[in-house]
Every structure is written in structure tokens, then in C-alpha cells.
Amino acid sequence: MAYLQEKTQDFEIVYYLKDGISVETLEALFQMMGVSAREMIRTQEAYYKAELKTKTLTEEEYLAAISNHPKLLKRPLVVVGDRAVWADPPEKLDAIL
């Protein structure tokens, strides 16, 4: 957050862990990023380890899993216009700012 604030003050925080995130929003984000849902799964999460680790899922099933369990989504994600990035490390923001 500090790195983003150094670069710009023009941003909005979306609290998807609290408010949820739709499959449609995830699809749009991943399309902007050029990644699959599988690539954006946090494999260290307990739900992943207990329920998904040993399964082979389709893209739609991964999208549904992330939507139903938002903690699975890698973060932070930053969207600028029609581009998005997983900002870990924060310097990845430079590609879209």
C-alpha cells in the first residue's frame, strides 16, 4: 500500500475478502492480466490444501472456488484502466502506472 501511495493517490480499495468477488469480475481481471485462475490461487491457504490440492479442476471450477473462497485469490491486485497486475512484489506496479 505504501508503494502505491508513493506513486499515486488516485485509487480505490475493493474489499473483496469482506464483500466477495464474482466469477465475472475474476474473469475480467484475469483476462486483463493474461493469466489463468489456477495461476492466481494462493496455494498456502488451508482451504486449498484441504480441498483443492489433489484435484484437477477446470478454469470454471477454479473461478468458482475463488469466488466462493476469496482468500484463495493472490493479493494485492491493482487495476489501472484496462490493465491489472498482481503487485507482489510492489515494484510490479511500475508496469501499469
N, C-alpha and C positions, 0 to 999 in steps of 0.2 A: 504494500500500500504506500509506503514511504517513497519508493522509487517512482511509482505512478504519480504521486503528488508532486514530486520534483519536476516531472515532465509536463504535467498539465493539471489544471483544476477543473476541467470540463469533463466530468464523468459521473455516471450514476451507478450505484451499487445495487445489484439484484441479489436478494437473499433467497436463493433457490433452496438452500437447506431447510429454511423455515417455510417458505411459500410454495415449494415444489417447482418442477420444471416439466413441461410437456414433451412428448415424443417429437412433435412438430418443431418445437424450439431447438431441441437437441439435434435433429436432422439439419436444420438450418445452420446451426453453429458448426457442426462437423463438416458440412459442405464448404463453409467459409474457410475452415482450417485445412481442408483437404485430408482429413483423417477419418478412420472408421470408429464406430462406437467402441469396439474392442480396444483400440489404442488409447481410449480415454478412460478406461477403467482403472480405478485405484486398487491394485491387487493386494495391498496390505490391509484392506478393510476386512473386518470379521465376517461380514455377510458374503463377500467374495470367497473367502477361504472356506466357509461352511457350505455355501450353496452353489457356487459357480465354477470354482477352480478346476474341478474334474469333468466339467461338461463342455460339449462343443455346441455353441449357440449360433444362431443366425444373427445377422445385423439387426433385424427387427426384435429379436429376443434380447439382445444387449441393450438396445434403445429402451425397451420396456423395463428392463432391470434397473437401468439408471434412473428412469423416470419414477419408478416405484421406490427406489432407494437412492436418493440424490447424493448420499455420502460416497457413493461409488464413483462419482464424477471427479476427475482430476481438477484441481484448482490451484491458483486463481485463473479464471478465463477473462480475457479482456477483448471487447469488441469495439472497433473503430470503423464506422461506415459499413462497408461490405467485407471487412476483413476481421479475423479473430485470431487469437493466439493463446496458447496455454503458457502463462507467464512464469514458468519455473525453469530456470532462474529468471529474476525480474528483467534482466537485460534483453530477454526475448521481446519485450515490449517495443524496443527500438525498431523492430522490423515493421511495425504498423503505426507508430506515432509519427 
